[in-house]
Amino acid sequence: MLKFICFYFYVCGLLGYVVWSGHILLMLLSLEFMVVSLFFFFFFCFGVLFGQYYLLLFFLVVVVCESALGLSLLVSVVRSFGSDMLYSLV
């Protein structure tokens, strides 16, 4: 049951990514929502069933680096172009 809820959250994040494809900030938030749903799925599979939390720690480290990189790119785009809209980049 929990796997289906995680899959539902992932699909909702993917749908939000497609719907809000005009704003970079909303796209990053949708990606983070998808990553959090994947984290819950991995926590259920690896943590609860197999008892291996090292993979979860590695996954969190990669996710934090990815989010910091996305946020720094967003800040540089807003400083350069004045908006986070994708059509302003063209």
Buried (B, 14 or more C-beta within 10 A) or exposed (E): EEEEEBEEBBEBBBEBBEEBEEBBBBBBBBBBBBBBBBBBBBBBBBBEEEEEEEBBEEBEEEBEEBBEEBEEEBEEBBEEEEEBBEEBEE
